[in-house]
Amino acid sequence: MNLLPEMLKEHEGKFVILRNGDKEPFRGFCHCPKDATKVAYENFGNIPFLVREVSREYETYGRNGKPITITRNLK
């Protein structure tokens, strides 16, 4: 089930807490990843979860996210 189009309508730019295998695939939205992680630990404890930004980039780049370039500072 693709929930992204619905999430983008009201929650673009927020961070969603996701749990694989739950009846409800997401557990809330927060304004920053730090808050989302805190909420996830408070609700689930130390078990796997995912914090992901609700972004249109997901439509372009897919589940692995936007590619990044790592540069090495030689100074």
PQR file with spaces between the fields and no chain letter, atoms N, CA, C, O and H, PARSE charges and radii, in Angstrom:
ATOM       1  N    MET     1       0.842   -1.177    0.000 -0.4000 1.5000
ATOM       2  CA   MET     1       0.000    0.000    0.000 -0.0000 2.0000
ATOM       3  C    MET     1       0.891    1.245    0.000  0.5500 1.7000
ATOM       4  O    MET     1       1.778    1.370    0.844 -0.5500 1.4000
ATOM       5  N    ASN     2       0.664    2.146   -0.922 -0.4000 1.5000
ATOM       6  CA   ASN     2       1.448    3.368   -1.011 -0.0000 2.0000
ATOM       7  C    ASN     2       0.752    4.485   -0.235  0.5500 1.7000
ATOM       8  O    ASN     2      -0.252    5.035   -0.688 -0.5500 1.4000
ATOM       9  H    ASN     2      -0.057    2.044   -1.607  0.4000 1.0000
ATOM      10  N    LEU     3       1.287    4.808    0.921 -0.4000 1.5000
ATOM      11  CA   LEU     3       0.693    5.828    1.780 -0.0000 2.0000
ATOM      12  C    LEU     3       1.257    7.222    1.513  0.5500 1.7000
ATOM      13  O    LEU     3       0.728    8.215    2.012 -0.5500 1.4000
ATOM      14  H    LEU     3       2.103    4.361    1.289  0.4000 1.0000
ATOM      15  N    LEU     4       2.334    7.295    0.724 -0.4000 1.5000
ATOM      16  CA   LEU     4       3.006    8.571    0.519 -0.0000 2.0000
ATOM      17  C    LEU     4       2.098    9.668   -0.036  0.5500 1.7000
ATOM      18  O    LEU     4       2.118   10.771    0.509 -0.5500 1.4000
ATOM      19  H    LEU     4       2.764    6.489    0.319  0.4000 1.0000
ATOM      20  N    PRO     5       1.307    9.439   -1.080 -0.5600 1.5000
ATOM      21  CA   PRO     5       0.480   10.543   -1.601  0.2800 2.0000
ATOM      22  C    PRO     5      -0.429   11.164   -0.531  0.5500 1.7000
ATOM      23  O    PRO     5      -0.587   12.384   -0.483 -0.5500 1.4000
ATOM      24  N    GLU     6      -1.015   10.338    0.311 -0.4000 1.5000
ATOM      25  CA   GLU     6      -1.887   10.848    1.372 -0.0000 2.0000
ATOM      26  C    GLU     6      -1.084   11.609    2.431  0.5500 1.7000
ATOM      27  O    GLU     6      -1.519   12.653    2.916 -0.5500 1.4000
ATOM      28  H    GLU     6      -0.887    9.347    0.272  0.4000 1.0000
ATOM      29  N    MET     7       0.089   11.078    2.783 -0.4000 1.5000
ATOM      30  CA   MET     7       0.937   11.747    3.780 -0.0000 2.0000
ATOM      31  C    MET     7       1.410   13.105    3.275  0.5500 1.7000
ATOM      32  O    MET     7       1.470   14.065    4.044 -0.5500 1.4000
ATOM      33  H    MET     7       0.442   10.229    2.389  0.4000 1.0000
ATOM      34  N    LEU     8       1.745   13.194    1.986 -0.4000 1.5000
ATOM      35  CA   LEU     8       2.239   14.447    1.430 -0.0000 2.0000
ATOM      36  C    LEU     8       1.208   15.565    1.523  0.5500 1.7000
ATOM      37  O    LEU     8       1.577   16.732    1.652 -0.5500 1.4000
ATOM      38  H    LEU     8       1.697   12.414    1.362  0.4000 1.0000
ATOM      39  N    LYS     9      -0.058   15.235    1.459 -0.4000 1.5000
ATOM      40  CA   LYS     9      -1.114   16.247    1.504 -0.0000 2.0000
ATOM      41  C    LYS     9      -1.079   17.059    2.804  0.5500 1.7000
ATOM      42  O    LYS     9      -1.280   18.273    2.787 -0.5500 1.4000
ATOM      43  H    LYS     9      -0.358   14.287    1.354  0.4000 1.0000
ATOM      44  N    GLU    10      -0.824   16.384    3.927 -0.4000 1.5000
ATOM      45  CA   GLU    10      -0.907   17.068    5.218 -0.0000 2.0000
ATOM      46  C    GLU    10       0.398   17.104    6.004  0.5500 1.7000
ATOM      47  O    GLU    10       0.528   17.892    6.941 -0.5500 1.4000
ATOM      48  H    GLU    10      -0.661   15.397    3.940  0.4000 1.0000
ATOM      49  N    HIS    11       1.367   16.265    5.637 -0.4000 1.5000
ATOM      50  CA   HIS    11       2.534   16.118    6.501 -0.0000 2.0000
ATOM      51  C    HIS    11       3.874   16.286    5.790  0.5500 1.7000
ATOM      52  O    HIS    11       4.903   15.860    6.315 -0.5500 1.4000
ATOM      53  H    HIS    11       1.261   15.625    4.876  0.4000 1.0000
ATOM      54  N    GLU    12       3.881   16.896    4.611 -0.4000 1.5000
ATOM      55  CA   GLU    12       5.141   17.066    3.890 -0.0000 2.0000
ATOM      56  C    GLU    12       6.138   17.855    4.739  0.5500 1.7000
ATOM      57  O    GLU    12       5.798   18.887    5.317 -0.5500 1.4000
ATOM      58  H    GLU    12       3.046   17.242    4.185  0.4000 1.0000
ATOM      59  N    GLY    13       7.360   17.359    4.804 -0.4000 1.5000
ATOM      60  CA   GLY    13       8.412   18.003    5.580 -0.0000 2.0000
ATOM      61  C    GLY    13       8.505   17.503    7.008  0.5500 1.7000
ATOM      62  O    GLY    13       9.484   17.794    7.696 -0.5500 1.4000
ATOM      63  H    GLY    13       7.636   16.521    4.334  0.4000 1.0000
ATOM      64  N    LYS    14       7.517   16.762    7.468 -0.4000 1.5000
ATOM      65  CA   LYS    14       7.565   16.188    8.808 -0.0000 2.0000
ATOM      66  C    LYS    14       8.241   14.816    8.752  0.5500 1.7000
ATOM      67  O    LYS    14       8.524   14.291    7.675 -0.5500 1.4000
ATOM      68  H    LYS    14       6.723   16.526    6.909  0.4000 1.0000
ATOM      69  N    PHE    15       8.487   14.258    9.909 -0.4000 1.5000
ATOM      70  CA   PHE    15       9.123   12.952   10.004 -0.0000 2.0000
ATOM      71  C    PHE    15       8.131   11.939   10.542  0.5500 1.7000
ATOM      72  O    PHE    15       7.488   12.161   11.568 -0.5500 1.4000
ATOM      73  H    PHE    15       8.257   14.684   10.784  0.4000 1.0000
ATOM      74  N    VAL    16       8.016   10.824    9.837 -0.4000 1.5000
ATOM      75  CA   VAL    16       7.053    9.790   10.181 -0.0000 2.0000
ATOM      76  C    VAL    16       7.785    8.641   10.876  0.5500 1.7000
ATOM      77  O    VAL    16       8.931    8.329   10.553 -0.5500 1.4000
ATOM      78  H    VAL    16       8.539   10.643    9.004  0.4000 1.0000
ATOM      79  N    ILE    17       7.102    8.025   11.830 -0.4000 1.5000
ATOM      80  CA   ILE    17       7.629    6.857   12.536 -0.0000 2.0000
ATOM      81  C    ILE    17       6.936    5.633   11.949  0.5500 1.7000
ATOM      82  O    ILE    17       5.708    5.542   11.966 -0.5500 1.4000
ATOM      83  H    ILE    17       6.171    8.279   12.093  0.4000 1.0000
ATOM      84  N    LEU    18       7.716    4.700   11.436 -0.4000 1.5000
ATOM      85  CA   LEU    18       7.183    3.510   10.783 -0.0000 2.0000
ATOM      86  C    LEU    18       7.609    2.253   11.528  0.5500 1.7000
ATOM      87  O    LEU    18       8.725    2.162   12.038 -0.5500 1.4000
ATOM      88  H    LEU    18       8.713    4.774   11.422  0.4000 1.0000
ATOM      89  N    ARG    19       6.699    1.290   11.580 -0.4000 1.5000
ATOM      90  CA   ARG    19       6.969   -0.022   12.180 -0.0000 2.0000
ATOM      91  C    ARG    19       6.531   -1.086   11.201  0.5500 1.7000
ATOM      92  O    ARG    19       5.363   -1.121   10.812 -0.5500 1.4000
ATOM      93  H    ARG    19       5.792    1.365   11.165  0.4000 1.0000
ATOM      94  N    ASN    20       7.427   -1.943   10.799 -0.4000 1.5000
ATOM      95  CA   ASN    20       7.098   -3.022    9.875 -0.0000 2.0000
ATOM      96  C    ASN    20       6.290   -4.098   10.596  0.5500 1.7000
ATOM      97  O    ASN    20       6.614   -4.483   11.719 -0.5500 1.4000
ATOM      98  H    ASN    20       8.376   -1.915   11.115  0.4000 1.0000
ATOM      99  N    GLY    21       5.248   -4.572    9.946 -0.4000 1.5000
ATOM     100  CA   GLY    21       4.465   -5.663   10.502 -0.0000 2.0000
ATOM     101  C    GLY    21       3.305   -5.242   11.391  0.5500 1.7000
ATOM     102  O    GLY    21       2.500   -6.089   11.777 -0.5500 1.4000
ATOM     103  H    GLY    21       4.985   -4.259    9.033  0.4000 1.0000
ATOM     104  N    ASP    22       3.196   -3.973   11.726 -0.4000 1.5000
ATOM     105  CA   ASP    22       2.066   -3.505   12.533 -0.0000 2.0000
ATOM     106  C    ASP    22       0.826   -3.357   11.659  0.5500 1.7000
ATOM     107  O    ASP    22       0.927   -3.181   10.445 -0.5500 1.4000
ATOM     108  H    ASP    22       3.851   -3.285   11.413  0.4000 1.0000
ATOM     109  N    LYS    23      -0.343   -3.431   12.287 -0.4000 1.5000
ATOM     110  CA   LYS    23      -1.586   -3.186   11.552 -0.0000 2.0000
ATOM     111  C    LYS    23      -1.592   -1.775   10.991  0.5500 1.7000
ATOM     112  O    LYS    23      -1.979   -1.558    9.842 -0.5500 1.4000
ATOM     113  H    LYS    23      -0.425   -3.574   13.273  0.4000 1.0000
ATOM     114  N    GLU    24      -1.172   -0.832   11.788 -0.4000 1.5000
ATOM     115  CA   GLU    24      -1.010    0.544   11.334 -0.0000 2.0000
ATOM     116  C    GLU    24       0.455    0.722   10.972  0.5500 1.7000
ATOM     117  O    GLU    24       1.308    0.635   11.855 -0.5500 1.4000
ATOM     118  H    GLU    24      -0.858   -1.008   12.721  0.4000 1.0000
ATOM     119  N    PRO    25       0.783    0.968    9.702 -0.5600 1.5000
ATOM     120  CA   PRO    25       2.187    1.024    9.299  0.2800 2.0000
ATOM     121  C    PRO    25       2.949    2.240    9.807  0.5500 1.7000
ATOM     122  O    PRO    25       4.179    2.228    9.832 -0.5500 1.4000
ATOM     123  N    PHE    26       2.245    3.282   10.209 -0.4000 1.5000
ATOM     124  CA   PHE    26       2.961    4.421   10.769 -0.0000 2.0000
ATOM     125  C    PHE    26       2.351    4.808   12.108  0.5500 1.7000
ATOM     126  O    PHE    26       1.188    4.519   12.388 -0.5500 1.4000
ATOM     127  H    PHE    26       1.245    3.292   10.189  0.4000 1.0000
ATOM     128  N    ARG    27       3.160    5.466   12.925 -0.4000 1.5000
ATOM     129  CA   ARG    27       2.751    5.745   14.297 -0.0000 2.0000
ATOM     130  C    ARG    27       2.786    7.208   14.681  0.5500 1.7000
ATOM     131  O    ARG    27       2.745    7.523   15.871 -0.5500 1.4000
ATOM     132  H    ARG    27       4.105    5.701   12.697  0.4000 1.0000
ATOM     133  N    GLY    28       2.858    8.091   13.745 -0.4000 1.5000
ATOM     134  CA   GLY    28       2.805    9.491   14.094 -0.0000 2.0000
ATOM     135  C    GLY    28       3.798   10.316   13.307  0.5500 1.7000
ATOM     136  O    GLY    28       4.659    9.787   12.604 -0.5500 1.4000
ATOM     137  H    GLY    28       2.891    7.836   12.779  0.4000 1.0000
ATOM     138  N    PHE    29       3.660   11.622   13.441 -0.4000 1.5000
ATOM     139  CA   PHE    29       4.504   12.557   12.719 -0.0000 2.0000
ATOM     140  C    PHE    29       5.108   13.547   13.706  0.5500 1.7000
ATOM     141  O    PHE    29       4.460   13.953   14.671 -0.5500 1.4000
ATOM     142  H    PHE    29       2.961   12.052   14.012  0.4000 1.0000
ATOM     143  N    CYS    30       6.353   13.930   13.454 -0.4000 1.5000
ATOM     144  CA   CYS    30       7.040   14.910   14.291 -0.0000 2.0000
ATOM     145  C    CYS    30       7.721   15.924   13.382  0.5500 1.7000
ATOM     146  O    CYS    30       7.891   15.690   12.185 -0.5500 1.4000
ATOM     147  H    CYS    30       6.879   13.600   12.671  0.4000 1.0000
ATOM     148  N    HIS    31       8.107   17.053   13.971 -0.4000 1.5000
ATOM     149  CA   HIS    31       8.719   18.115   13.185 -0.0000 2.0000
ATOM     150  C    HIS    31      10.216   17.937   12.980  0.5500 1.7000
ATOM     151  O    HIS    31      10.792   18.595   12.114 -0.5500 1.4000
ATOM     152  H    HIS    31       7.969   17.243   14.943  0.4000 1.0000
ATOM     153  N    CYS    32      10.860   17.072   13.748 -0.4000 1.5000
ATOM     154  CA   CYS    32      12.292   16.832   13.555 -0.0000 2.0000
ATOM     155  C    CYS    32      12.612   15.364   13.856  0.5500 1.7000
ATOM     156  O    CYS    32      11.886   14.712   14.607 -0.5500 1.4000
ATOM     157  H    CYS    32      10.392   16.537   14.452  0.4000 1.0000
ATOM     158  N    PRO    33      13.691   14.846   13.277 -0.5600 1.5000
ATOM     159  CA   PRO    33      14.003   13.430   13.474  0.2800 2.0000
ATOM     160  C    PRO    33      14.337   13.084   14.923  0.5500 1.7000
ATOM     161  O    PRO    33      14.078   11.966   15.370 -0.5500 1.4000
ATOM     162  N    LYS    34      14.905   14.024   15.648 -0.4000 1.5000
ATOM     163  CA   LYS    34      15.239   13.771   17.055 -0.0000 2.0000
ATOM     164  C    LYS    34      13.976   13.516   17.872  0.5500 1.7000
ATOM     165  O    LYS    34      13.932   12.581   18.672 -0.5500 1.4000
ATOM     166  H    LYS    34      15.116   14.932   15.285  0.4000 1.0000
ATOM     167  N    ASP    35      12.952   14.341   17.676 -0.4000 1.5000
ATOM     168  CA   ASP    35      11.682   14.148   18.388 -0.0000 2.0000
ATOM     169  C    ASP    35      11.014   12.843   17.981  0.5500 1.7000
ATOM     170  O    ASP    35      10.463   12.134   18.824 -0.5500 1.4000
ATOM     171  H    ASP    35      12.988   15.100   17.027  0.4000 1.0000
ATOM     172  N    ALA    36      11.061   12.522   16.683 -0.4000 1.5000
ATOM     173  CA   ALA    36      10.449   11.282   16.209 -0.0000 2.0000
ATOM     174  C    ALA    36      11.131   10.064   16.826  0.5500 1.7000
ATOM     175  O    ALA    36      10.460    9.106   17.211 -0.5500 1.4000
ATOM     176  H    ALA    36      11.509   13.098   15.998  0.4000 1.0000
ATOM     177  N    THR    37      12.442   10.096   16.920 -0.4000 1.5000
ATOM     178  CA   THR    37      13.181    8.986   17.519 -0.0000 2.0000
ATOM     179  C    THR    37      12.818    8.839   18.992  0.5500 1.7000
ATOM     180  O    THR    37      12.640    7.724   19.482 -0.5500 1.4000
ATOM     181  H    THR    37      12.987   10.874   16.607  0.4000 1.0000
ATOM     182  N    LYS    38      12.711    9.955   19.691 -0.4000 1.5000
ATOM     183  CA   LYS    38      12.340    9.925   21.111 -0.0000 2.0000
ATOM     184  C    LYS    38      10.949    9.320   21.292  0.5500 1.7000
ATOM     185  O    LYS    38      10.750    8.469   22.159 -0.5500 1.4000
ATOM     186  H    LYS    38      12.856   10.861   19.292  0.4000 1.0000
ATOM     187  N    VAL    39       9.995    9.755   20.482 -0.4000 1.5000
ATOM     188  CA   VAL    39       8.631    9.227   20.556 -0.0000 2.0000
ATOM     189  C    VAL    39       8.625    7.727   20.258  0.5500 1.7000
ATOM     190  O    VAL    39       7.929    6.964   20.928 -0.5500 1.4000
ATOM     191  H    VAL    39      10.157   10.446   19.778  0.4000 1.0000
ATOM     192  N    ALA    40       9.396    7.306   19.258 -0.4000 1.5000
ATOM     193  CA   ALA    40       9.445    5.886   18.896 -0.0000 2.0000
ATOM     194  C    ALA    40       9.989    5.041   20.046  0.5500 1.7000
ATOM     195  O    ALA    40       9.416    4.000   20.368 -0.5500 1.4000
ATOM     196  H    ALA    40       9.961    7.926   18.714  0.4000 1.0000
ATOM     197  N    TYR    41      11.082    5.471   20.665 -0.4000 1.5000
ATOM     198  CA   TYR    41      11.631    4.718   21.798 -0.0000 2.0000
ATOM     199  C    TYR    41      10.659    4.680   22.975  0.5500 1.7000
ATOM     200  O    TYR    41      10.535    3.658   23.650 -0.5500 1.4000
ATOM     201  H    TYR    41      11.548    6.317   20.403  0.4000 1.0000
ATOM     202  N    GLU    42       9.975    5.791   23.219 -0.4000 1.5000
ATOM     203  CA   GLU    42       9.003    5.826   24.311 -0.0000 2.0000
ATOM     204  C    GLU    42       7.835    4.869   24.065  0.5500 1.7000
ATOM     205  O    GLU    42       7.311    4.279   25.010 -0.5500 1.4000
ATOM     206  H    GLU    42      10.077    6.622   22.672  0.4000 1.0000
ATOM     207  N    ASN    43       7.424    4.711   22.802 -0.4000 1.5000
ATOM     208  CA   ASN    43       6.275    3.870   22.474 -0.0000 2.0000
ATOM     209  C    ASN    43       6.636    2.406   22.236  0.5500 1.7000
ATOM     210  O    ASN    43       5.854    1.518   22.575 -0.5500 1.4000
ATOM     211  H    ASN    43       7.850    5.191   22.035  0.4000 1.0000
ATOM     212  N    PHE    44       7.805    2.142   21.660 -0.4000 1.5000
ATOM     213  CA   PHE    44       8.159    0.782   21.270 -0.0000 2.0000
ATOM     214  C    PHE    44       9.246    0.157   22.126  0.5500 1.7000
ATOM     215  O    PHE    44       9.342   -1.066   22.220 -0.5500 1.4000
ATOM     216  H    PHE    44       8.440    2.863   21.384  0.4000 1.0000
ATOM     217  N    GLY    45      10.064    0.991   22.749 -0.4000 1.5000
ATOM     218  CA   GLY    45      11.234    0.458   23.427 -0.0000 2.0000
ATOM     219  C    GLY    45      12.347    0.240   22.410  0.5500 1.7000
ATOM     220  O    GLY    45      12.378    0.870   21.354 -0.5500 1.4000
ATOM     221  H    GLY    45       9.986    1.985   22.672  0.4000 1.0000
ATOM     222  N    ASN    46      13.245   -0.651   22.747 -0.4000 1.5000
ATOM     223  CA   ASN    46      14.416   -0.878   21.910 -0.0000 2.0000
ATOM     224  C    ASN    46      14.142   -1.982   20.888  0.5500 1.7000
ATOM     225  O    ASN    46      14.731   -3.061   20.955 -0.5500 1.4000
ATOM     226  H    ASN    46      13.220   -1.163   23.605  0.4000 1.0000
ATOM     227  N    ILE    47      13.248   -1.701   19.949 -0.4000 1.5000
ATOM     228  CA   ILE    47      12.948   -2.633   18.859 -0.0000 2.0000
ATOM     229  C    ILE    47      13.030   -1.872   17.541  0.5500 1.7000
ATOM     230  O    ILE    47      12.963   -0.643   17.542 -0.5500 1.4000
ATOM     231  H    ILE    47      12.769   -0.824   19.895  0.4000 1.0000
ATOM     232  N    PRO    48      13.174   -2.570   16.420 -0.5600 1.5000
ATOM     233  CA   PRO    48      13.368   -1.878   15.140  0.2800 2.0000
ATOM     234  C    PRO    48      12.194   -0.976   14.752  0.5500 1.7000
ATOM     235  O    PRO    48      11.028   -1.347   14.887 -0.5500 1.4000
ATOM     236  N    PHE    49      12.533    0.202   14.272 -0.4000 1.5000
ATOM     237  CA   PHE    49      11.581    1.154   13.715 -0.0000 2.0000
ATOM     238  C    PHE    49      12.337    2.017   12.722  0.5500 1.7000
ATOM     239  O    PHE    49      13.566    1.971   12.660 -0.5500 1.4000
ATOM     240  H    PHE    49      13.480    0.504   14.161  0.4000 1.0000
ATOM     241  N    LEU    50      11.618    2.789   11.958 -0.4000 1.5000
ATOM     242  CA   LEU    50      12.220    3.659   10.956 -0.0000 2.0000
ATOM     243  C    LEU    50      11.646    5.054   11.098  0.5500 1.7000
ATOM     244  O    LEU    50      10.433    5.225   11.221 -0.5500 1.4000
ATOM     245  H    LEU    50      10.620    2.826   12.008  0.4000 1.0000
ATOM     246  N    VAL    51      12.519    6.050   11.080 -0.4000 1.5000
ATOM     247  CA   VAL    51      12.098    7.449   11.050 -0.0000 2.0000
ATOM     248  C    VAL    51      12.471    7.967    9.672  0.5500 1.7000
ATOM     249  O    VAL    51      13.628    7.880    9.259 -0.5500 1.4000
ATOM     250  H    VAL    51      13.505    5.910   10.980  0.4000 1.0000
ATOM     251  N    ARG    52      11.487    8.506    8.964 -0.4000 1.5000
ATOM     252  CA   ARG    52      11.708    8.922    7.578 -0.0000 2.0000
ATOM     253  C    ARG    52      11.024   10.255    7.328  0.5500 1.7000
ATOM     254  O    ARG    52       9.916   10.483    7.813 -0.5500 1.4000
ATOM     255  H    ARG    52      10.548    8.577    9.299  0.4000 1.0000
ATOM     256  N    GLU    53      11.675   11.142    6.575 -0.4000 1.5000
ATOM     257  CA   GLU    53      11.045   12.409    6.213 -0.0000 2.0000
ATOM     258  C    GLU    53       9.993   12.179    5.134  0.5500 1.7000
ATOM     259  O    GLU    53      10.223   11.438    4.178 -0.5500 1.4000
ATOM     260  H    GLU    53      12.575   10.957    6.181  0.4000 1.0000
ATOM     261  N    VAL    54       8.847   12.815    5.294 -0.4000 1.5000
ATOM     262  CA   VAL    54       7.794   12.754    4.280 -0.0000 2.0000
ATOM     263  C    VAL    54       8.192   13.773    3.203  0.5500 1.7000
ATOM     264  O    VAL    54       8.113   14.984    3.409 -0.5500 1.4000
ATOM     265  H    VAL    54       8.660   13.416    6.070  0.4000 1.0000
ATOM     266  N    SER    55       8.617   13.249    2.062 -0.4000 1.5000
ATOM     267  CA   SER    55       9.201   14.114    1.044 -0.0000 2.0000
ATOM     268  C    SER    55       8.840   13.641   -0.356  0.5500 1.7000
ATOM     269  O    SER    55       8.687   12.444   -0.599 -0.5500 1.4000
ATOM     270  H    SER    55       8.681   12.265    1.895  0.4000 1.0000
ATOM     271  N    ARG    56       8.708   14.581   -1.262 -0.4000 1.5000
ATOM     272  CA   ARG    56       8.462   14.246   -2.664 -0.0000 2.0000
ATOM     273  C    ARG    56       9.688   13.594   -3.300  0.5500 1.7000
ATOM     274  O    ARG    56       9.568   12.948   -4.341 -0.5500 1.4000
ATOM     275  H    ARG    56       8.833   15.553   -1.065  0.4000 1.0000
ATOM     276  N    GLU    57      10.855   13.751   -2.697 -0.4000 1.5000
ATOM     277  CA   GLU    57      12.060   13.101   -3.217 -0.0000 2.0000
ATOM     278  C    GLU    57      11.897   11.585   -3.246  0.5500 1.7000
ATOM     279  O    GLU    57      12.509   10.915   -4.078 -0.5500 1.4000
ATOM     280  H    GLU    57      10.953   14.276   -1.851  0.4000 1.0000
ATOM     281  N    TYR    58      11.095   11.048   -2.365 -0.4000 1.5000
ATOM     282  CA   TYR    58      10.854    9.605   -2.346 -0.0000 2.0000
ATOM     283  C    TYR    58      10.239    9.156   -3.667  0.5500 1.7000
ATOM     284  O    TYR    58      10.544    8.070   -4.159 -0.5500 1.4000
ATOM     285  H    TYR    58      10.598   11.592   -1.689  0.4000 1.0000
ATOM     286  N    GLU    59       9.366    9.995   -4.245 -0.4000 1.5000
ATOM     287  CA   GLU    59       8.768    9.656   -5.539 -0.0000 2.0000
ATOM     288  C    GLU    59       9.831    9.594   -6.632  0.5500 1.7000
ATOM     289  O    GLU    59       9.745    8.772   -7.544 -0.5500 1.4000
ATOM     290  H    GLU    59       9.118   10.877   -3.845  0.4000 1.0000
ATOM     291  N    THR    60      10.831   10.466   -6.535 -0.4000 1.5000
ATOM     292  CA   THR    60      11.884   10.527   -7.549 -0.0000 2.0000
ATOM     293  C    THR    60      12.954    9.460   -7.340  0.5500 1.7000
ATOM     294  O    THR    60      13.362    8.797   -8.293 -0.5500 1.4000
ATOM     295  H    THR    60      10.901   11.134   -5.794  0.4000 1.0000
ATOM     296  N    TYR    61      13.412    9.290   -6.094 -0.4000 1.5000
ATOM     297  CA   TYR    61      14.570    8.446   -5.822 -0.0000 2.0000
ATOM     298  C    TYR    61      14.240    7.064   -5.265  0.5500 1.7000
ATOM     299  O    TYR    61      15.119    6.205   -5.196 -0.5500 1.4000
ATOM     300  H    TYR    61      13.080    9.829   -5.320  0.4000 1.0000
ATOM     301  N    GLY    62      13.004    6.838   -4.870 -0.4000 1.5000
ATOM     302  CA   GLY    62      12.626    5.522   -4.374 -0.0000 2.0000
ATOM     303  C    GLY    62      13.001    5.297   -2.922  0.5500 1.7000
ATOM     304  O    GLY    62      13.391    6.228   -2.217 -0.5500 1.4000
ATOM     305  H    GLY    62      12.289    7.536   -4.926  0.4000 1.0000
ATOM     306  N    ARG    63      12.878    4.053   -2.481 -0.4000 1.5000
ATOM     307  CA   ARG    63      13.024    3.725   -1.069 -0.0000 2.0000
ATOM     308  C    ARG    63      14.427    3.905   -0.522  0.5500 1.7000
ATOM     309  O    ARG    63      14.590    4.024    0.693 -0.5500 1.4000
ATOM     310  H    ARG    63      12.561    3.297   -3.053  0.4000 1.0000
ATOM     311  N    ASN    64      15.448    3.930   -1.371 -0.4000 1.5000
ATOM     312  CA   ASN    64      16.810    4.108   -0.882 -0.0000 2.0000
ATOM     313  C    ASN    64      17.172    5.567   -0.669  0.5500 1.7000
ATOM     314  O    ASN    64      18.233    5.871   -0.124 -0.5500 1.4000
ATOM     315  H    ASN    64      15.315    3.834   -2.357  0.4000 1.0000
ATOM     316  N    GLY    65      16.306    6.464   -1.092 -0.4000 1.5000
ATOM     317  CA   GLY    65      16.520    7.883   -0.845 -0.0000 2.0000
ATOM     318  C    GLY    65      17.427    8.537   -1.868  0.5500 1.7000
ATOM     319  O    GLY    65      17.940    7.895   -2.784 -0.5500 1.4000
ATOM     320  H    GLY    65      15.444    6.216   -1.534  0.4000 1.0000
ATOM     321  N    LYS    66      17.604    9.810   -1.687 -0.4000 1.5000
ATOM     322  CA   LYS    66      18.418   10.615   -2.588 -0.0000 2.0000
ATOM     323  C    LYS    66      19.880   10.224   -2.454  0.5500 1.7000
ATOM     324  O    LYS    66      20.390   10.107   -1.340 -0.5500 1.4000
ATOM     325  H    LYS    66      17.187   10.332   -0.943  0.4000 1.0000
ATOM     326  N    PRO    67      20.563   10.021   -3.580 -0.5600 1.5000
ATOM     327  CA   PRO    67      21.986    9.697   -3.493  0.2800 2.0000
ATOM     328  C    PRO    67      22.767   10.862   -2.898  0.5500 1.7000
ATOM     329  O    PRO    67      22.424   12.023   -3.121 -0.5500 1.4000
ATOM     330  N    ILE    68      23.789   10.561   -2.159 -0.4000 1.5000
ATOM     331  CA   ILE    68      24.630   11.607   -1.575 -0.0000 2.0000
ATOM     332  C    ILE    68      26.047   11.465   -2.119  0.5500 1.7000
ATOM     333  O    ILE    68      26.456   10.390   -2.558 -0.5500 1.4000
ATOM     334  H    ILE    68      24.068    9.618   -1.978  0.4000 1.0000
ATOM     335  N    THR    69      26.777   12.558   -2.082 -0.4000 1.5000
ATOM     336  CA   THR    69      28.172   12.546   -2.480 -0.0000 2.0000
ATOM     337  C    THR    69      29.009   12.775   -1.240  0.5500 1.7000
ATOM     338  O    THR    69      28.819   13.757   -0.521 -0.5500 1.4000
ATOM     339  H    THR    69      26.445   13.431   -1.725  0.4000 1.0000
ATOM     340  N    ILE    70      29.925   11.874   -0.995 -0.4000 1.5000
ATOM     341  CA   ILE    70      30.816   12.020    0.151 -0.0000 2.0000
ATOM     342  C    ILE    70      32.140   12.548   -0.357  0.5500 1.7000
ATOM     343  O    ILE    70      32.785   11.935   -1.207 -0.5500 1.4000
ATOM     344  H    ILE    70      30.079   11.076   -1.578  0.4000 1.0000
ATOM     345  N    THR    71      32.536   13.687    0.169 -0.4000 1.5000
ATOM     346  CA   THR    71      33.802   14.276   -0.229 -0.0000 2.0000
ATOM     347  C    THR    71      34.770   14.186    0.936  0.5500 1.7000
ATOM     348  O    THR    71      34.365   14.136    2.098 -0.5500 1.4000
ATOM     349  H    THR    71      32.012   14.185    0.860  0.4000 1.0000
ATOM     350  N    ARG    72      36.014   14.167    0.617 -0.4000 1.5000
ATOM     351  CA   ARG    72      37.036   14.058    1.649 -0.0000 2.0000
ATOM     352  C    ARG    72      37.770   15.391    1.733  0.5500 1.7000
ATOM     353  O    ARG    72      38.303   15.881    0.738 -0.5500 1.4000
ATOM     354  H    ARG    72      36.342   14.208   -0.326  0.4000 1.0000
ATOM     355  N    ASN    73      37.790   15.959    2.902 -0.4000 1.5000
ATOM     356  CA   ASN    73      38.476   17.205    3.135 -0.0000 2.0000
ATOM     357  C    ASN    73      39.944   16.886    3.450  0.5500 1.7000
ATOM     358  O    ASN    73      40.234   16.266    4.473 -0.5500 1.4000
ATOM     359  H    ASN    73      37.357   15.561    3.711  0.4000 1.0000
ATOM     360  N    LEU    74      40.855   17.300    2.591 -0.4000 1.5000
ATOM     361  CA   LEU    74      42.267   16.962    2.770 -0.0000 2.0000
ATOM     362  C    LEU    74      43.047   18.024    3.526  0.5500 1.7000
ATOM     363  O    LEU    74      44.273   17.937    3.599 -0.5500 1.4000
ATOM     364  H    LEU    74      40.619   17.804    1.760  0.4000 1.0000
ATOM     365  N    LYS    75      42.393   19.004    4.078 -0.4000 1.5000
ATOM     366  CA   LYS    75      43.096   20.043    4.839 -0.0000 2.0000
ATOM     367  C    LYS    75      43.617   19.527    6.147  0.5500 1.7000
ATOM     368  O    LYS    75      44.233   20.276    6.905 -0.5500 1.4000
ATOM     369  H    LYS    75      41.397   19.075    4.018  0.4000 1.0000
